[in-house]
């Protein structure tokens, strides 16, 4: 069971990383609404923090549908 949990954690991390990089790339090329905010890179961490937070929040909102009610899913 621990192996499956670790695999799911690593898969979730990979999916958020990939999605936030794609979101940042589209925003950097002005392909999305609020591109200036999404393409902002944190000067101290040198990562697109806003894109990562937006991706994580969107993922949590979509996951709440499944956790809330199997009928809604």
C-alpha positions as CSV (number, residue, x, y, z in Angstrom):
1,X,0.0,0.0,0.0
2,X,2.9,2.4,0.8
3,X,4.3,1.9,-2.7
4,X,1.0,2.8,-4.3
5,X,0.7,5.9,-2.1
6,X,4.2,7.1,-3.0
7,X,3.5,6.4,-6.7
8,X,0.3,8.5,-6.5
9,X,2.2,11.4,-4.7
10,X,4.9,11.4,-7.3
11,X,2.3,11.3,-10.2
12,X,0.4,14.2,-8.7
13,X,3.6,16.2,-8.3
14,X,4.5,15.5,-11.9
15,X,1.1,16.5,-13.1
16,X,1.1,19.9,-11.2
17,X,4.6,20.6,-12.5
18,X,3.8,19.9,-16.1
19,X,0.5,21.8,-16.0
20,X,2.0,24.9,-14.3
21,X,4.9,24.9,-16.9
22,X,2.4,24.8,-19.7
23,X,0.3,27.5,-18.1
24,X,3.4,29.7,-17.6
25,X,4.4,29.2,-21.3
26,X,1.0,30.2,-22.6
27,X,0.9,33.2,-20.3
28,X,4.4,34.3,-21.3
29,X,3.3,34.3,-24.9
30,X,0.2,36.3,-24.0
31,X,-2.1,33.5,-24.9
32,X,-4.3,33.6,-21.8
33,X,-6.4,36.1,-19.8
34,X,-4.4,37.7,-17.0
35,X,-1.1,36.7,-18.8
36,X,0.9,39.4,-17.0
37,X,0.0,38.0,-13.6
38,X,0.4,34.3,-14.5
39,X,3.8,34.9,-16.3
40,X,5.3,36.7,-13.3
41,X,8.4,34.9,-11.9
42,X,9.3,35.2,-8.2
43,X,12.7,37.0,-8.0
44,X,13.8,35.2,-4.8
45,X,12.8,31.7,-5.9
46,X,13.0,32.2,-9.6
47,X,9.9,30.1,-10.3
48,X,6.5,31.1,-11.7
49,X,4.7,31.0,-8.3
50,X,1.4,32.4,-9.6
51,X,1.1,29.7,-12.3
52,X,1.8,27.0,-9.7
53,X,-0.7,28.3,-7.2
54,X,-3.3,28.7,-10.0
55,X,-2.8,25.2,-11.2
56,X,-2.9,23.7,-7.7
57,X,-6.1,25.6,-6.8
58,X,-7.8,24.5,-10.1
59,X,-6.8,20.9,-9.4
60,X,-8.2,21.1,-5.8
61,X,-11.5,22.6,-7.0
62,X,-11.9,19.8,-9.6
63,X,-11.0,17.2,-6.9
64,X,-13.6,18.6,-4.6
65,X,-16.3,17.6,-7.1
66,X,-15.3,14.0,-6.7
67,X,-14.9,14.2,-2.9
68,X,-18.2,16.0,-2.5
69,X,-20.6,13.7,-4.3
70,X,-20.2,10.6,-6.5
71,X,-23.4,11.6,-8.2
72,X,-22.0,14.9,-9.4
73,X,-18.9,13.1,-10.8
